[in-house]
Amino acid sequence: MTATLTTDTTFLTATHLAAAIRGKKVSASEAMDAQLERIAAVNPLINAIITLDAEAARAGARAADEAVARGAAVGPLHGVPVTLKDGHATAGMRTTVGLTAWADHVPTVDSTIAARLRKAGAIIIGKTNVPPRLRDLQTFNPIFGRTGNPWDVTRAPGGSSGGAAAAVAAGLAPLDIGSDAGGSIRVPAHLCGIYGFKPTQSTVPITGSYADPPDMPRSFRLLFDIGPLARDVDDLILAHRIIAGADGLDSEVPPVATDEAPEPPLSRLRVAFAPEFPGVPTARDIADAIAGFAGAIDVAGARVGEALPSHDFAAERALFSDFITWYSQAFQPPLQDSQTLAAYLEALNRRDEFIQAWERFFDDWDVLVCPAMMCTAFKHRETGAPIPVDGVETPYWTALSHVCRFNLTGHPAAVIPIGLDRDGLPIGAQLVGRRHSDLKLLAAAKALAKLTDGFVRPRGL
């Protein structure tokens, strides 16, 4: 070693850790040992990582060090330990999608996501917990049990990427790749106080990444997207550039430009904000935090205005639910009249109208800053049980109403932490941009994140 890194490597970002390994300030083996020690100490408290291959992780780290020692060309995540949500196939490592029937399922081929991470030099050390079939606001399944939020283990970390978000927030991994069909990246990022990104629809291949059990035909042709969870925006940018673009297997994904966009000066940004959406309950602390963040952006020199499209937000939310029903029940006959092809095609037309409304909105604004969820981390409960919002019992699935509409329309959306509520729980802001503006949106998120305290380590961890 030419230098010694004294920082706790378990809370370095993936970008900084990769640079430290390349620069020989820390060895991949030292970083891996520290990571595995932290997992052993903290994971039993939150149950975020449910499959761990420590032996393979250490072997991968040794190989990474040997490559650095001989001066070999290395990738941007060389030697960095990462976890993957337990819906991405990993060759030789259990992938269950949270289903008892797949409890011992070990793929022989990597998903595109896993393969691209490995090619970039990342070491996949384990899998993070999910609800069955990736369908819940919470993270619990009969194989591995419940995942707790690192800020308060009696509360939910969100779902379905709850294990991923909890692992990143708790310093068990610097990076995880989640999936998002209705907020499953953004809700956990908000609840756990980290960064998350849902890209433009059909930007990242889902080859080998399941929205259904691995033996079923693909049902989700819309809504389902794949993106990273991390502790800063640079890692979101890096991970997205690695995983995005056609793989020749997922026919929905075209070639995608992955050149990094320059960070814009705030004086050139046009930022709309909405402390709440029409008809959608929002905790006062969250609405106030969004308004306060918008005020800080204004003071920093951006053009800021409170604005939303004028379309029917309730109809947009209902249409998302229709699509979820079609995809979730596609292979569960008998079909209802509402599930006919004609009804589906009519719904696609209505979806086009909402897409066009948002695109017109983004003619005038570069970014929309809005809530990611109606509340902060809530106490564990039965699926479907009401969730209190400022003391008012609110229907369970209403919690998706700030995020799911952008699965319907396919717009890219990121979440960045902007503060804490009165109970000391994280609040995230959702940042939304024009379709196919992913790296411009992330560049704007990087600029805006500088106005916040960034990632804050959970109390006691």
PyMOL commands that set and color helices and strands:
alter all, ss='L'
color gray80, all
select helices_A, chain A and resi 9-11+14-22+28-46+54-69+100-102+112-119+132-134+162-169+186-192+233-243+266-268+284-299+313-328+337-339+341-364+396-400+405-409+438-449
alter helices_A, ss='H'
color red, helices_A
select strands_A, chain A and resi 49-52+81-85+123-128+140-141+145-146+175-180+195-198+225-230+270-273+303-306+367-371+387-389+392-394+413-420+426-432
alter strands_A, ss='S'
color yellow, strands_A
deselect
rebuild
show_as cartoon
